[in-house]
Amino acid sequence: MLKLLSSSMLVSFALFSNYTQAQDLPKSPIEVPQAFENYFNSADLNSLEKLYSKESIFVVSPGVPLQGPTKIHDALTQFMSSKVPIKLKVRNIYKTTDTALIIFDWTMKGEDKSGNKIDMHGTGADVVHRQADGSWIYAIDNPFGVAH
C-alpha cells in the first residue's frame, strides 16, 4: 500500500512539475513585461532567458541589436549586474493574432553593489510573438524604443 501511494505521489509530482514548467512562460502579451520585471528583480537569469528564442533580438543600447542566446545571456548578465531593481509600466499594447507591440516606461533607481547611484529610465518598444504552445516571448526586446 505504501509503495503504491509513493508511486502515485511520484507520478503526481512529475505531472505537476511538468505543468508548472509549462506555465512559466507568459500566456498573454501583458504577462511578458511582468515576467521580465519579476525574473530580473529576483536575479533569475535562467527564467529570464526563457523569454527569448534563438531568433530574438535584444537592443543593448540605441542602435545596437544583439541576436543569439549567448549574446543575449551576456547582455542580460551585464544588465542585471548592478543589482538595482527595474520597474516597468505598460502604456499600450497593440495586438494581432500572434504578434504584439508593447510600449512601456521603465526605471532603474538605486545604488549598485559598489554604492554608485543609478538613475536610469526610458520608454521601450518591444515586439512579442505567440509560440505554437500558446506562450508569448520576445521577438524584439528594445528598452530604448526610438532613442538614438
C-alpha positions as CSV (number, residue, x, y, z in Angstrom):
1,M,0.0,0.0,0.0
2,L,2.8,2.4,1.0
3,K,4.7,1.5,-2.2
4,L,1.5,2.2,-4.3
5,L,1.0,5.5,-2.5
6,S,4.6,6.5,-3.1
7,S,4.4,5.7,-6.8
8,S,1.2,7.6,-7.1
9,M,2.7,10.6,-5.4
10,L,5.8,10.4,-7.6
11,V,3.7,10.4,-10.7
12,S,1.6,13.3,-9.4
13,F,4.7,15.3,-8.6
14,A,6.2,14.6,-12.0
15,L,3.0,15.7,-13.7
16,F,2.7,18.8,-11.5
17,S,6.4,19.7,-12.2
18,N,5.9,19.5,-16.0
19,Y,2.7,21.6,-15.6
20,T,4.4,24.3,-13.6
21,Q,7.3,24.4,-16.1
22,A,4.9,24.8,-19.0
23,Q,3.2,27.6,-17.1
24,D,6.4,29.5,-16.6
25,L,6.2,31.3,-19.9
26,P,3.7,34.2,-20.3
27,K,0.3,33.3,-21.7
28,S,-0.5,36.8,-23.0
29,P,1.4,39.9,-24.1
30,I,0.9,41.8,-20.9
31,E,2.5,39.0,-19.0
32,V,5.8,39.3,-20.8
33,P,6.9,42.6,-19.2
34,Q,5.5,41.4,-15.9
35,A,7.6,38.2,-16.1
36,F,10.7,40.2,-17.2
37,E,10.4,42.5,-14.2
38,N,9.8,39.6,-11.8
39,Y,12.7,37.5,-13.1
40,F,15.1,40.5,-13.4
41,N,14.3,41.7,-9.8
42,S,14.7,38.2,-8.4
43,A,18.0,37.7,-10.3
44,D,16.6,34.6,-12.0
45,L,18.6,34.7,-15.2
46,N,17.6,31.2,-16.2
47,S,13.9,32.1,-16.3
48,L,14.6,35.5,-17.9
49,E,16.4,33.7,-20.7
50,K,13.3,31.6,-21.4
51,L,11.6,34.8,-22.6
52,Y,13.8,34.8,-25.6
53,S,14.3,32.4,-28.6
54,K,17.4,31.9,-30.6
55,E,15.9,34.3,-33.2
56,S,15.1,37.0,-30.6
57,I,16.8,40.4,-30.8
58,F,17.8,42.3,-27.7
59,V,18.7,46.0,-28.2
60,V,21.5,46.7,-25.6
61,S,21.8,50.4,-26.4
62,P,20.1,52.6,-29.1
63,G,21.0,51.2,-32.5
64,V,22.9,48.2,-31.1
65,P,20.9,45.0,-31.5
66,L,22.2,41.6,-30.4
67,Q,20.9,38.2,-31.6
68,G,21.6,34.7,-30.3
69,P,21.4,33.0,-26.9
70,T,25.0,33.6,-25.9
71,K,25.0,37.3,-26.8
72,I,21.6,37.8,-25.0
73,H,22.8,35.9,-22.0
74,D,25.9,38.1,-21.7
75,A,23.9,41.3,-22.2
76,L,21.3,40.3,-19.6
77,T,24.0,39.3,-17.2
78,Q,25.7,42.7,-17.6
79,F,22.3,44.5,-17.3
80,M,21.5,42.7,-14.1
81,S,24.9,43.1,-12.6
82,S,24.1,46.4,-10.9
83,K,21.5,44.6,-8.7
84,V,19.3,47.7,-9.0
85,P,15.6,46.7,-9.4
86,I,13.7,47.6,-12.6
87,K,10.1,48.8,-12.7
88,L,8.1,48.5,-15.9
89,K,4.8,50.3,-16.6
90,V,3.0,49.3,-19.7
91,R,1.4,52.2,-21.6
92,N,-0.1,50.4,-24.6
93,I,-0.3,47.0,-26.2
94,Y,-1.2,46.7,-29.9
95,K,-2.0,43.0,-30.6
96,T,-2.8,40.9,-33.7
97,T,-3.4,37.2,-33.5
98,D,0.2,36.1,-32.9
99,T,2.2,39.4,-32.5
100,A,2.0,42.3,-30.2
101,L,3.8,45.7,-29.8
102,I,4.3,46.7,-26.2
103,I,5.0,50.3,-25.4
104,F,6.3,50.8,-21.8
105,D,8.2,53.0,-19.5
106,W,11.0,51.6,-17.3
107,T,13.1,52.9,-14.4
108,M,16.1,51.7,-12.5
109,K,16.8,53.7,-9.5
110,G,19.0,52.9,-6.5
111,E,22.6,52.1,-5.7
112,D,24.7,49.4,-7.4
113,K,26.7,46.9,-5.5
114,S,29.6,49.4,-5.3
115,G,27.5,52.1,-3.8
116,N,27.2,54.2,-7.1
117,K,23.9,55.9,-7.6
118,I,21.9,54.5,-10.6
119,D,19.1,56.6,-12.1
120,M,18.1,55.3,-15.5
121,H,14.8,55.4,-17.3
122,G,13.4,55.1,-20.8
123,T,10.5,54.2,-23.0
124,G,10.7,50.9,-24.7
125,A,9.0,49.3,-27.7
126,D,9.0,45.6,-27.6
127,V,7.6,43.1,-30.1
128,V,6.4,39.8,-28.7
129,H,5.0,36.8,-30.5
130,R,2.9,33.8,-29.6
131,Q,4.6,30.4,-29.9
132,A,2.9,27.2,-31.1
133,D,2.2,26.2,-27.4
134,G,0.4,29.5,-26.8
135,S,3.1,31.1,-24.8
136,W,4.4,34.6,-25.6
137,I,8.1,35.6,-25.8
138,Y,10.2,38.4,-27.2
139,A,10.8,38.7,-30.9
140,I,12.5,42.1,-30.2
141,D,13.3,43.4,-26.8
142,N,14.0,47.1,-27.3
143,P,14.1,49.0,-23.9
144,F,15.3,52.2,-25.7
145,G,12.3,52.5,-28.1
146,V,13.1,55.2,-30.6
147,A,16.0,56.8,-28.7
148,H,19.1,57.4,-30.8
